[in-house]
Amino acid sequence: MKTVRVAGLITLLIICSGCEKDPLVISPLDMLDGKKWYLEKRSRRDAQDTINFSYLGLPTFWFSLQRDNEDSSYMDSDGYVGRYQVEQSATALLLKIFDLNRGIAQSYRIVYVGYDYLVVEYDINQYVQLLYFSSRL
């Protein structure tokens, strides 16, 4: 009886060890694409690393990123449309927005991107502004 259990356990281990699955790899671009990102809160960090949070309550600002093959489009609740690009710099993952209406480009450092949360930051004057978004999924 003991031999049958040991043989069964060994057989199970052999079968399970042969079942190696490929890890599911999702890129940051895949996590950003196809969603509306709602601004939930923002914070400002000064030179002394003091952080001040502003909770916005019901968010009124959102943006959407869509991509089809090589084409990418950006749209936000303020009516701006344009293109976007995600690129890896030496120190950070960057989200670059090219606004076609105003003819300007903005660059944000991606601090965190997940399936339904996004945190970006950018420098303004002597502060670092952090923006916290959720996809509300």
WOWOTA-V310729 format. One record per residue. RES is the residue in one small letter. PSI is psi in radians with two decimals (NA if undefined). D_CENTER is the distance of its C-alpha to the mean C-alpha in Angstrom with 1 decimal. Layout:
res & psi & d_center
RES & PSI & D_CENTER
RES & PSI & D_CENTER
//
This chain:
res & psi & d_center
m & -0.77 & 54.7
k & -0.64 & 52.8
t & -0.67 & 52.7
v & -0.73 & 51.2
r & -0.77 & 48.3
v & -0.77 & 47.7
a & -0.70 & 47.9
g & -0.71 & 45.5
l & -0.74 & 43.0
i & -0.74 & 43.2
t & -0.76 & 42.8
l & -0.73 & 39.7
l & -0.70 & 38.2
i & -0.75 & 39.0
i & -0.80 & 37.5
c & -0.59 & 34.2
s & -0.38 & 33.9
g & -0.08 & 34.1
c & 1.09 & 31.2
e & 2.18 & 28.4
k & 2.58 & 25.2
d & 2.36 & 22.7
p & 2.49 & 19.4
l & 2.05 & 16.6
v & 2.09 & 14.1
i & 2.15 & 10.8
s & 2.79 & 9.1
p & -0.62 & 5.6
l & -0.69 & 7.5
d & -0.65 & 8.6
m & -0.50 & 5.7
l & -0.54 & 5.2
d & 2.45 & 9.0
g & 0.31 & 11.7
k & 2.74 & 10.5
k & 2.23 & 11.8
w & 2.04 & 9.6
y & 2.30 & 12.4
l & 2.08 & 13.1
e & -0.75 & 14.3
k & 2.92 & 15.5
r & 2.75 & 15.8
s & 2.78 & 17.6
r & 2.26 & 19.6
r & 2.26 & 20.6
d & -3.01 & 24.0
a & -0.43 & 25.9
q & 0.21 & 27.1
d & 0.47 & 23.6
t & 2.25 & 24.5
i & 2.25 & 21.6
n & 2.14 & 22.4
f & 2.52 & 20.2
s & 1.95 & 20.6
y & 2.24 & 19.9
l & -0.10 & 20.0
g & -2.31 & 21.1
l & 2.01 & 20.7
p & 2.42 & 18.0
t & -0.31 & 19.6
f & 2.38 & 16.9
w & 2.78 & 14.2
f & 2.77 & 12.7
s & 2.40 & 12.2
l & 2.24 & 11.1
q & 2.54 & 13.5
r & 2.45 & 14.7
d & 1.92 & 18.2
n & -1.91 & 19.2
e & -0.11 & 19.2
d & 2.41 & 18.8
s & 2.49 & 15.8
s & 2.54 & 16.1
y & 2.43 & 14.8
m & 2.51 & 16.5
d & 3.03 & 16.5
s & -0.26 & 18.8
d & -0.03 & 21.0
g & 0.11 & 22.0
y & 2.45 & 20.5
v & 2.70 & 19.7
g & -2.68 & 18.9
r & 2.82 & 16.9
y & 2.83 & 13.6
q & 2.41 & 13.0
v & 2.19 & 10.4
e & 2.66 & 12.7
q & 2.09 & 13.3
s & -3.05 & 15.9
a & -0.50 & 18.3
t & -0.22 & 16.5
a & 2.86 & 12.8
l & 2.19 & 9.9
l & 2.43 & 10.6
l & 2.00 & 9.6
k & 2.23 & 13.2
i & 2.22 & 14.5
f & 1.86 & 18.1
d & 2.03 & 20.0
l & -0.50 & 23.0
n & -0.79 & 24.8
r & -0.18 & 25.0
g & 0.57 & 24.9
i & 2.86 & 22.5
a & 2.44 & 19.4
q & 2.54 & 16.8
s & 2.32 & 14.5
y & 2.42 & 11.6
r & 2.26 & 10.6
i & 1.99 & 7.0
v & -0.74 & 8.3
y & 2.38 & 5.8
v & 2.26 & 2.5
g & -3.03 & 4.9
y & -0.69 & 6.9
d & 0.27 & 7.7
y & 2.55 & 6.3
l & 2.33 & 4.5
v & 2.19 & 7.1
v & 2.77 & 8.5
e & 2.73 & 12.1
y & 2.76 & 15.1
d & 2.35 & 18.8
i & 2.10 & 21.4
n & -2.11 & 25.0
q & 0.31 & 25.3
y & 2.77 & 22.2
v & 2.09 & 18.5
q & 2.20 & 16.7
l & 2.35 & 13.6
l & 2.26 & 11.9
y & 2.13 & 10.4
f & 2.70 & 9.0
s & 2.58 & 9.5
s & -0.11 & 9.9
r & 0.60 & 13.3
l & NA & 13.7
//
